[in-house]
């Protein structure tokens, strides 16, 4: 049998649907590219602080540089649509377990 962690989530013929991730948007692709560089440049280890820096860098990019990531995101969406035709982000919401309510 093929291991489940092969990168692509596929539907099993005998089990329930597996989680299919949404395609990455332009900013997420930028974060994926730049995170290692930002981590190298700064001493911060907290993910939230690094995300804040990445957000500021994203907003300071010129339109042409941002457009590069928007084009990459468009290609990601097109590929995702080819791999998972008819998929909707709503499909993911029914697969999770119900959250427990906190007691007073």
C-alpha positions in Angstrom: 0.0 0.0 0.0 1.1 3.6 -0.7 1.9 5.7 2.3 -0.6 8.5 3.1 2.1 11.3 3.3 3.0 11.3 -0.4 2.1 15.0 -0.9 -1.2 14.8 -2.8 -4.3 14.1 -0.8 -6.4 11.7 -2.8 -9.8 10.1 -2.2 -9.6 6.6 -1.0 -12.0 4.1 -2.5 -12.8 2.5 0.8 -12.6 5.4 3.3 -14.0 8.9 3.6 -12.7 11.9 1.6 -9.3 13.1 2.7 -8.6 16.8 3.3 -7.7 18.7 0.2 -5.9 22.0 0.9 -6.9 25.2 -0.7 -4.5 26.5 -3.3 -2.1 29.1 -1.9 -2.9 32.8 -2.6 -0.3 35.4 -3.7 0.7 36.4 -0.2 1.0 32.8 1.1 3.3 32.0 -1.9 5.4 35.2 -1.0 5.6 34.1 2.7 6.7 30.6 1.6 9.5 32.1 -0.5 10.6 34.8 2.0 10.2 33.1 5.4 13.6 31.4 5.4 15.3 34.7 4.4 13.5 36.7 7.1 14.3 34.0 9.8 18.0 34.2 8.7 18.0 38.1 8.9 16.3 38.5 12.3 16.8 36.8 15.6 13.1 36.4 16.3 11.7 32.9 16.5 8.0 33.7 17.1 5.9 32.9 14.1 3.6 35.8 14.7 6.5 38.3 14.7 7.9 36.8 11.5 4.5 37.0 9.9 4.2 40.6 10.8 7.6 41.4 9.2 6.5 39.4 6.1 3.3 41.4 5.9 5.1 44.7 6.0 7.6 43.6 3.4 4.6 42.4 1.2 3.0 45.8 1.4 6.2 47.6 0.6 6.8 45.5 -2.6 6.2 47.3 -5.9 3.2 46.3 -8.0 5.4 44.4 -10.6 6.9 42.2 -7.9 3.5 41.5 -6.3 2.1 40.8 -9.8 4.6 38.0 -10.1 3.1 36.3 -7.0 -0.4 36.9 -8.2 0.5 35.2 -11.5 1.9 32.2 -9.5 -1.3 32.1 -7.4 -3.4 32.1 -10.6 -1.4 29.1 -11.9 -1.8 27.3 -8.5 -5.5 27.8 -8.7 -5.7 26.5 -12.3 -3.6 23.4 -11.4 -5.7 22.8 -8.3 -8.9 23.0 -10.4 -7.4 20.5 -12.8 -6.4 18.1 -10.0 -9.7 18.5 -8.1 -12.5 19.4 -10.5 -15.7 20.4 -8.7 -13.8 20.9 -5.4 -15.0 23.7 -3.1 -13.4 25.0 0.1 -16.7 24.1 1.7 -15.9 20.5 1.3 -13.3 20.8 4.1 -15.6 22.1 6.7 -17.8 19.0 7.0 -14.8 16.7 7.6 -13.7 18.1 11.0 -14.8 16.9 14.4 -17.3 19.0 16.3 -15.7 21.5 18.7 -16.5 21.0 22.4 -18.1 23.9 24.1 -16.3 25.3 27.1 -17.9 24.9 30.5 -18.5 27.9 32.6 
